[in-house]
Structure formats: structure tokens, C-alpha cells
């Protein structure tokens, strides 16, 4: 994750990185929900 964020900052800037950080936790929550069900 750290490597991807660093690349994002270099390539696109800080804002796209923040959006990626927001999306990743959402995916983790989905995976947890699938495991629970």
C-alpha cells in the first residue's frame, strides 16, 4: 500500500491518493462481509 501511495503522489498528486485510500478500506469491508455471510 505504501509503495502505491508514493507512486500516486509522484504521478497524480495528493488528491487521487486520498481517493485510493478511501476506496481500499471499502473493499476490505466488503471482503469481511462476504466472510461473515
C-alpha positions as CSV (number, residue, x, y, z in Angstrom):
1,X,0.0,0.0,0.0
2,X,2.8,2.4,0.9
3,X,4.5,1.9,-2.4
4,X,1.3,2.5,-4.4
5,X,0.5,5.7,-2.4
6,X,4.0,7.0,-3.0
7,X,3.7,6.4,-6.8
8,X,0.3,8.1,-6.7
9,X,1.7,11.2,-5.1
10,X,4.6,11.4,-7.6
11,X,2.4,10.7,-10.7
12,X,-1.0,12.3,-10.0
13,X,-0.7,14.4,-6.8
14,X,-2.2,14.0,-3.3
15,X,-5.9,14.2,-4.1
16,X,-6.0,11.0,-6.2
17,X,-4.1,9.2,-3.5
18,X,-6.7,10.1,-0.9
19,X,-9.4,8.7,-3.1
20,X,-7.5,5.5,-3.4
21,X,-7.0,5.3,0.3
22,X,-10.8,5.7,0.8
23,X,-11.6,3.0,-1.7
24,X,-9.2,0.4,-0.3
25,X,-10.9,0.2,3.2
26,X,-14.3,-0.1,1.5
27,X,-13.0,-3.2,-0.4
28,X,-11.7,-4.7,2.9
29,X,-15.2,-4.2,4.5
30,X,-16.8,-5.9,1.6
31,X,-14.5,-8.9,1.9
32,X,-15.2,-9.1,5.7
33,X,-19.0,-9.0,4.9
34,X,-18.6,-11.9,2.5
35,X,-16.7,-13.9,5.1
36,X,-19.4,-13.2,7.7
37,X,-22.2,-14.3,5.3
